[in-house]
Amino acid sequence: MTLVAVSLGVTSCDRPRSGANPPPSREQDFASPLVSSEVSGKGDPEPIPSTTPPGSHMDPSSNAYIVFDGSGSMAGEPIEEARRAVTAFVQAAPTDLNLGLYVFDQNHQGGSELVPLGRGEKQRAQLRQQIAGISAGGGTPLGAALRAGTESLMARFQQQLRYGDIRLIVVTDGEATDPRTFDKSIRYARDYHVPIYTVGFRVREEHALRRFSEAYLTANDEQQLLNAMQETLAELDDDADF
């Protein structure tokens, strides 16, 4: 399972973590979230709607959208460790951070947004409940997940009058089973300068997302996965309980 996080307007930084477990492995291939000509080609990106959504207001809040890979290859101990790690991440994240959750698993094989972006104790309780119900099964539609995450984050960014921070966090252990959609979704996210943070969980080979991630981290157990997820918020965690 790979965890990918997308961030707008920030760059990640390495920060040591305390504890007996070694820090997650981290790699970076580019210095900024600007559009990659190699990815985007010569075509123009799809336009961001120019209209202001109802209820919009200046809001500097940060937003993190989690993509949780619950595919069949996660069955057994991996899915149990991942559920615990992601739950701990949600519980300790800054209270003013908006969080959202997208899952593909046995019960949502095409992928589904289970919790829209939001914050507050009710929001965190809903996230914990949905994470607890994730059951391994099905394929790895990362392309659909990246598209949905980008759209959700951009809609929130518009509501905040383009203030604040957005990031997409993907946790996965395998390659996309929807490669054509995956390629299009990568272009879509990069065209809107949405940096991706990817966490490869128990990944044996190099993952395709490494090339397109603001930061690519790997983890082999529950604690390393939690550490890696916390690294995706490295510059936001002053108020966190990490």
BAGU-795089 format. One record per residue (C-alpha): y, z, x; residue number from 0; residue in three letters. Coordinates in nm, 2 decimals, decimal comma. Layout:
! residues N
       py       pz       px    nr   rest
        Y        Z        X   NUM    ALA
...
//
This chain:
! residues 242
       py       pz       px    nr   rest
     0,00     0,00     0,00     0    MET
     0,34    -0,09     0,13     1    THR
     0,66     0,07     0,05     2    LEU
     0,97    -0,14     0,05     3    VAL
     1,32    -0,02     0,01     4    ALA
     1,63    -0,23    -0,05     5    VAL
     1,97    -0,11     0,04     6    SER
     2,32    -0,26    -0,01     7    LEU
     2,60    -0,19     0,23     8    GLY
     2,42     0,04     0,47     9    VAL
     2,21     0,01     0,77    10    THR
     1,92     0,24     0,84    11    SER
     1,90     0,47     1,14    12    CYS
     1,62     0,65     1,32    13    ASP
     1,62     1,03     1,27    14    ARG
     1,36     1,26     1,40    15    PRO
     1,17     1,47     1,15    16    ARG
     1,02     1,81     1,21    17    SER
     0,66     1,90     1,16    18    GLY
     0,32     1,85     1,32    19    ALA
     0,26     1,50     1,19    20    ASN
     0,39     1,22     1,40    21    PRO
     0,68     1,02     1,26    22    PRO
     0,60     0,69     1,08    23    PRO
     0,60     0,38     1,29    24    SER
     0,92     0,18     1,23    25    ARG
     1,02    -0,17     1,32    26    GLU
     1,34    -0,37     1,26    27    GLN
     1,39    -0,74     1,30    28    ASP
     1,75    -0,79     1,21    29    PHE
     2,07    -0,60     1,24    30    ALA
     2,24    -0,66     0,91    31    SER
     2,15    -0,74     0,54    32    PRO
     2,32    -1,08     0,55    33    LEU
     2,15    -1,38     0,40    34    VAL
     1,90    -1,54     0,63    35    SER
     1,94    -1,92     0,65    36    SER
     1,57    -1,94     0,74    37    GLU
     1,48    -1,78     0,41    38    VAL
     1,75    -1,91     0,18    39    SER
     1,78    -2,27     0,30    40    GLY
     2,08    -2,48     0,19    41    LYS
     2,06    -2,40    -0,18    42    GLY
     2,32    -2,18    -0,35    43    ASP
     2,20    -1,84    -0,48    44    PRO
     2,18    -1,78    -0,85    45    GLU
     2,53    -1,65    -0,96    46    PRO
     2,58    -1,28    -1,03    47    ILE
     2,72    -1,26    -1,38    48    PRO
     3,10    -1,24    -1,38    49    SER
     3,12    -1,05    -1,70    50    THR
     3,16    -0,67    -1,69    51    THR
     2,87    -0,50    -1,87    52    PRO
     2,96    -0,26    -2,15    53    PRO
     3,01     0,10    -2,02    54    GLY
     3,10    -0,01    -1,67    55    SER
     3,31     0,21    -1,45    56    HIS
     3,39     0,28    -1,09    57    MET
     3,09     0,48    -0,96    58    ASP
     3,00     0,54    -0,59    59    PRO
     2,65     0,66    -0,67    60    SER
     2,35     0,55    -0,46    61    SER
     2,05     0,39    -0,63    62    ASN
     1,69     0,37    -0,50    63    ALA
     1,43     0,16    -0,69    64    TYR
     1,07     0,24    -0,59    65    ILE
     0,79    -0,02    -0,61    66    VAL
     0,45     0,15    -0,62    67    PHE
     0,15    -0,06    -0,53    68    ASP
    -0,15     0,08    -0,73    69    GLY
    -0,37    -0,22    -0,67    70    SER
    -0,75    -0,20    -0,65    71    GLY
    -0,75    -0,16    -0,27    72    SER
    -0,58     0,17    -0,32    73    MET
    -0,87     0,33    -0,50    74    ALA
    -1,00     0,67    -0,39    75    GLY
    -0,82     0,88    -0,14    76    GLU
    -0,53     0,64    -0,07    77    PRO
    -0,40     0,64    -0,43    78    ILE
    -0,43     1,02    -0,45    79    GLU
    -0,23     1,06    -0,13    80    GLU
     0,02     0,81    -0,23    81    ALA
     0,08     0,98    -0,57    82    ARG
     0,13     1,31    -0,40    83    ARG
     0,37     1,17    -0,14    84    ALA
     0,58     0,97    -0,38    85    VAL
     0,60     1,27    -0,61    86    THR
     0,72     1,49    -0,32    87    ALA
     0,98     1,23    -0,23    88    PHE
     1,11     1,22    -0,58    89    VAL
     1,13     1,59    -0,61    90    GLN
     1,32     1,64    -0,28    91    ALA
     1,56     1,34    -0,31    92    ALA
     1,93     1,41    -0,35    93    PRO
     2,01     1,52    -0,70    94    THR
     2,29     1,26    -0,73    95    ASP
     2,06     0,97    -0,64    96    LEU
     1,96     0,74    -0,92    97    ASN
     1,59     0,66    -0,90    98    LEU
     1,38     0,39    -1,07    99    GLY
     1,01     0,32    -1,07   100    LEU
     0,81    -0,01    -1,09   101    TYR
     0,43     0,00    -1,08   102    VAL
     0,14    -0,24    -1,08   103    PHE
    -0,20    -0,08    -1,12   104    ASP
    -0,50    -0,07    -1,35   105    GLN
    -0,29    -0,01    -1,65   106    ASN
    -0,01    -0,25    -1,56   107    HIS
    -0,17    -0,53    -1,38   108    GLN
     0,12    -0,77    -1,42   109    GLY
     0,36    -0,50    -1,31   110    GLY
     0,60    -0,30    -1,52   111    SER
     0,91    -0,09    -1,49   112    GLU
     0,80     0,25    -1,60   113    LEU
     1,12     0,44    -1,54   114    VAL
     1,47     0,27    -1,53   115    PRO
     1,73     0,38    -1,28   116    LEU
     1,88     0,72    -1,36   117    GLY
     1,91     1,08    -1,25   118    ARG
     1,89     1,43    -1,38   119    GLY
     1,60     1,67    -1,43   120    GLU
     1,46     1,48    -1,73   121    LYS
     1,46     1,17    -1,52   122    GLN
     1,27     1,34    -1,24   123    ARG
     1,02     1,49    -1,48   124    ALA
     0,96     1,14    -1,63   125    GLN
     0,91     1,00    -1,28   126    LEU
     0,66     1,27    -1,19   127    ARG
     0,47     1,21    -1,52   128    GLN
     0,45     0,83    -1,46   129    GLN
     0,34     0,87    -1,10   130    ILE
     0,06     1,11    -1,20   131    ALA
    -0,08     0,85    -1,44   132    GLY
    -0,10     0,57    -1,18   133    ILE
    -0,46     0,44    -1,16   134    SER
    -0,58     0,20    -0,89   135    ALA
    -0,68    -0,14    -1,01   136    GLY
    -0,59    -0,51    -1,02   137    GLY
    -0,40    -0,73    -0,78   138    GLY
    -0,08    -0,71    -0,58   139    THR
     0,20    -0,90    -0,77   140    PRO
     0,47    -0,81    -0,51   141    LEU
     0,67    -1,11    -0,60   142    GLY
     0,72    -1,00    -0,96   143    ALA
     0,80    -0,65    -0,84   144    ALA
     1,06    -0,76    -0,60   145    LEU
     1,23    -0,98    -0,86   146    ARG
     1,23    -0,70    -1,12   147    ALA
     1,37    -0,45    -0,86   148    GLY
     1,64    -0,68    -0,75   149    THR
     1,75    -0,75    -1,11   150    GLU
     1,75    -0,38    -1,20   151    SER
     1,96    -0,29    -0,89   152    LEU
     2,21    -0,57    -0,93   153    MET
     2,26    -0,48    -1,30   154    ALA
     2,33    -0,12    -1,19   155    ARG
     2,56    -0,25    -0,92   156    PHE
     2,76    -0,45    -1,18   157    GLN
     2,78    -0,14    -1,40   158    GLN
     2,93     0,05    -1,11   159    GLN
     3,19    -0,22    -1,06   160    LEU
     3,01    -0,30    -0,73   161    ARG
     3,07     0,04    -0,58   162    TYR
     2,80     0,26    -0,44   163    GLY
     2,47     0,18    -0,27   164    ASP
     2,15     0,01    -0,38   165    ILE
     1,82    -0,01    -0,21   166    ARG
     1,47    -0,13    -0,30   167    LEU
     1,17     0,08    -0,17   168    ILE
     0,83    -0,08    -0,17   169    VAL
     0,51     0,11    -0,09   170    VAL
     0,21    -0,12    -0,05   171    THR
    -0,12    -0,17     0,13   172    ASP
    -0,17    -0,54     0,10   173    GLY
    -0,03    -0,89     0,08   174    GLU
     0,11    -1,04    -0,24   175    ALA
    -0,13    -1,21    -0,48   176    THR
     0,15    -1,41    -0,62   177    ASP
     0,27    -1,59    -0,30   178    PRO
     0,50    -1,85    -0,47   179    ARG
     0,68    -1,59    -0,67   180    THR
     0,69    -1,37    -0,37   181    PHE
     0,87    -1,64    -0,16   182    ASP
     1,13    -1,70    -0,44   183    LYS
     1,18    -1,33    -0,49   184    SER
     1,25    -1,27    -0,12   185    ILE
     1,51    -1,55    -0,13   186    ARG
     1,66    -1,39    -0,45   187    TYR
     1,69    -1,05    -0,29   188    ALA
     1,83    -1,17     0,03   189    ARG
     2,09    -1,40    -0,14   190    ASP
     2,23    -1,09    -0,30   191    TYR
     2,23    -0,89     0,03   192    HIS
     1,98    -0,64    -0,11   193    VAL
     1,81    -0,50     0,21   194    PRO
     1,44    -0,42     0,17   195    ILE
     1,27    -0,11     0,32   196    TYR
     0,90    -0,15     0,34   197    THR
     0,64     0,11     0,40   198    VAL
     0,30    -0,02     0,48   199    GLY
     0,04     0,24     0,38   200    PHE
    -0,29     0,22     0,57   201    ARG
    -0,21    -0,14     0,65   202    VAL
    -0,44    -0,29     0,91   203    ARG
    -0,26    -0,61     0,98   204    GLU
     0,11    -0,72     1,00   205    GLU
     0,26    -0,75     0,65   206    HIS
     0,46    -1,05     0,55   207    ALA
     0,75    -0,82     0,43   208    LEU
     0,81    -0,70     0,79   209    ARG
     1,01    -1,02     0,86   210    ARG
     1,24    -0,96     0,56   211    PHE
     1,29    -0,58     0,57   212    SER
     1,59    -0,38     0,68   213    GLU
     1,33    -0,14     0,81   214    ALA
     0,95    -0,17     0,82   215    TYR
     0,76     0,15     0,85   216    LEU
     0,39     0,23     0,85   217    THR
     0,20     0,54     0,75   218    ALA
    -0,17     0,63     0,76   219    ASN
    -0,18     0,96     0,56   220    ASP
     0,01     1,15     0,30   221    GLU
     0,25     1,33     0,53   222    GLN
     0,34     1,01     0,72   223    GLN
     0,40     0,83     0,39   224    LEU
     0,64     1,10     0,28   225    LEU
     0,82     1,10     0,61   226    ASN
     0,85     0,72     0,59   227    ALA
     0,99     0,73     0,24   228    MET
     1,24     0,99     0,35   229    GLN
     1,35     0,76     0,64   230    GLU
     1,45     0,50     0,39   231    THR
     1,72     0,75     0,28   232    LEU
     1,81     0,86     0,63   233    ALA
     2,18     0,82     0,59   234    GLU
     2,19     0,98     0,24   235    LEU
     1,98     1,29     0,29   236    ASP
     2,24     1,55     0,37   237    ASP
     2,20     1,70     0,03   238    ASP
     1,82     1,65     0,01   239    ALA
     1,55     1,91     0,05   240    ASP
     1,36     1,71     0,31   241    PHE
//
